[in-house]
Structure formats: C-alpha cells, structure tokens
C-alpha cells in the first residue's frame, strides 16, 4: 500500500515538472509561428462562396 503513495507522489512531481517546462516554453516563444502567416495566402485553396442575393 505504501508503494501507491510513493508512485502517486512521484507522478505528481513529474507532472509539475512537465507543466513548468511547458509554461517556460510558452513564455520563451517556443510556439510562436512567424513563418506561416507570411505564406498563408499561398496555401489557401478553398473557394469562397458568395451568398445568394435575394
């Protein structure tokens, strides 16, 4: 039964470490995308449908 408490404690510590690493990556701009907006118009293949006039 004590093994469950140890594993629970370790898993919470690991989860906190991964969450802290994620927050640091977001604050450092790891997920900022500066390339896609500049080429977005080149990849849009959808046809814009006009609304029918009444």
C-alpha positions, 0 to 999 in steps of 0.5 A: 500500500505504501508503494501507491503513495510513493508512485502517486507522489512521484507522478505528481512531481513529474507532472509539475515538472512537465507543466513548468517546462511547458509554461517556460516554453510558452513564455520563451516563444517556443510556439510562436509561428512567424513563418506561416502567416507570411505564406498563408495566402499561398496555401489557401485553396478553398473557394469562397462562396458568395451568398445568394442575393435575394 
